[in-house]
């Protein structure tokens, strides 16, 4: 039996690479005659740099940067030769054919997982470290930069990153401010300074939210990062004001606020597109081509995928949902594992995709912390039970 393992991360429990490794080892042990192909998923969030750099046989560099709360932290950049990428991959992200592509993972410098749960609030966090990584890629003369923007703890329009690149922030009296997190935006009156030049910047994400409004960055993602619901409207209003300051400073029209994906990662997609000419690229399509997923899917008899939580967002462009769709289209049995799931969404998905079987492995009688602590064991047990139920042969 030829198996394809295409798991996303189980958030706060296992990385995509760890999940694939656990499944591979168990399948090899229980079904020694099987072959296993692995394609850990990333759509721009956690694992983006590591997964794509390893797949491209690239190299890593480390950089000390300022984390989301201002603390010093170590982050990695990846560098991959453009020559090893397929023509299709380069076309998807409009990448050059020569030189090195720098891979930066926003979550490594401004990730939600870096902030203790009790301290999570995007009004108090900064993307300064992301700007430090962008500057390092420019210093290393990368031919282009791919920035994955999932998993962020921030909502600062990328002003922190732009501050690391040379932007200055002034209050009404003309006094320079320290990096203004959203909590201090009320004092921000103007922007000055010259930005450091960057190589061509591509921003990988799979959301289509605009910057502002009921589907904007504050409303759609703020509460997930710890923003009190009663503060959403005020933050959305201040985001609009500050975005207008940035657009005016850079001579860019306000239609950039409505671009699909402008609200990604607390508006950093909008801020970097306005100030640095960054352009958005589809994260899943990029990763799929980069990892050779279509070829691996074609060769597989059975497909395994999954993520920590399977809900309505899973079917709106996220990796596991796309894997399910593509496996069903190809007539491949596909098994989706999730720590928890919305029962109605599971029902809809299994009705829509006849090849799908969804399995949850979290325990209702345990707390979230207990489930996360034992998640690897529960996943192994669920996979082992599936193997026994399906009666797959060992040859």
Buried (B, 14 or more C-beta within 10 A) or exposed (E): BEBBBBBBBBBBBBBBBBBBBBBBEBBBEBBEEBBBBBBBBBBBBBBBBBBBBBBBEBEEBEBEBBBBBBEEBEBBBBBBBBEEBEEEBBEBBEBBEEBBBBBBBBBBBBBBBBBEEEEBBBBBBBBBBBBBBBBBBBEEEBBBBBBBBBBBBBBBBBBBBBBBBBBEBBBEEEEEBEBBBBBBBEBBBEBEBEBBEBBBBBBBBBBBBBBBBEEBBBBBBBBEBBBEEEBBEBBBEBBBEBBEBBBBBBEBEBEBBBBEBBBBBBBBBBBBBBBBEBBBBBBBBBBBBBBBBEEBBEEBEBBBBBBBBBBEBBBEBBBBBBBBBBBBEBEBBBBBBBBBBBEEBBEEBBEEBEBBBBBBBBEEEEEEEEBBEBBBEBBBEBBBEBBEEEEBEEE
